[in-house]
């Protein structure tokens, strides 16, 4: 083959490759131009941190923390209801007890609340804001007119409707799922620190929603409202007063006993009374007299009692995880 023929062949190949590349480039340009730009609505939702509200705005919204706006008082502080003027949303405003504010003055309150506000689950009450001032710490959460499990179990004289067996199972299962999310669905996990009926709210559909999570450090030494809902290790553990996942499981076991019996915790007396009866298979003696259990549900009643016993009757190392408890309770709900 002559030198001229080789050159012609080479030029033809180069030209062909160039044309193909040019065509590909043109196609890519056309595709990119036609590709729609994603709107904000089409982008995945990203949970933002809780809003920081000026304390003067919170004070004004609650009419100077008017007692008529109080909807609850707990071991950590007082809860008010109000409406945020800028959004029109009704919220719950927890004003932390000044004694706890002073004893935790050097703690990064805003950083903690921002971290806790990332918790988003159907069985958890979301934190939407906070406020700080000298001697003041405020936490703002969603408010939907919910009453606590404590109200439904122990305030029938105030008009609380009785909870039947399916409702109690549903509430127990929902609360367990909320705690499971806090323990296993977040990194780092959130330890509740004070699992009890007052901290389980019930919405209009009777779904349980866990509140006041991650705040136990504020009143770690305050025995009032905590005694009986944390295990003995909490008070005697080396290094002092520390909540953990197993401690939350203990508190949840006490909640299960209250659901079963209709009795209050009594600073731990409920566990001392119910545990021997459950271990002796005398579960019907534990049962709330107002509660009717169909005969075919008796095995499920026994199973729930055994779960409660495992939560409160074992050491921290031998307790079930909240995930294991949630799985059993979910199974019980499906069988109703």
HELIX and SHEET records of a PDB file:
HELIX    1   1 UNK A    3  UNK A   34  1                                  32    
HELIX    2   2 UNK A   55  UNK A   61  1                                   7    
HELIX    3   3 UNK A   67  UNK A   69  5                                   3    
HELIX    4   4 UNK A   98  UNK A  103  1                                   6    
HELIX    5   5 UNK A  109  UNK A  116  1                                   8    
HELIX    6   6 UNK A  149  UNK A  154  1                                   6    
HELIX    7   7 UNK A  156  UNK A  158  5                                   3    
HELIX    8   8 UNK A  165  UNK A  184  1                                  20    
HELIX    9   9 UNK A  197  UNK A  199  5                                   3    
HELIX   10  10 UNK A  216  UNK A  219  5                                   4    
HELIX   11  11 UNK A  232  UNK A  236  1                                   5    
HELIX   12  12 UNK A  245  UNK A  261  1                                  17    
HELIX   13  13 UNK A  266  UNK A  268  5                                   3    
HELIX   14  14 UNK A  269  UNK A  279  1                                  11    
HELIX   15  15 UNK A  283  UNK A  285  5                                   3    
HELIX   16  16 UNK A  295  UNK A  297  5                                   3    
HELIX   17  17 UNK A  298  UNK A  313  1                                  16    
HELIX   18  18 UNK A  316  UNK A  318  5                                   3    
HELIX   19  19 UNK A  322  UNK A  334  1                                  13    
SHEET    1   A 6 UNK A  51  UNK A  52  0                                        
SHEET    2   A 6 UNK A 127  UNK A 133  1                                        
SHEET    3   A 6 UNK A 136  UNK A 142 -1                                        
SHEET    4   A 6 UNK A  90  UNK A  96 -1                                        
SHEET    5   A 6 UNK A  77  UNK A  83 -1                                        
SHEET    6   A 6 UNK A  70  UNK A  73 -1                                        
SHEET    1   B 3 UNK A 147  UNK A 148  0                                        
SHEET    2   B 3 UNK A 200  UNK A 202 -1                                        
SHEET    3   B 3 UNK A 208  UNK A 210 -1                                        
END                                                                             
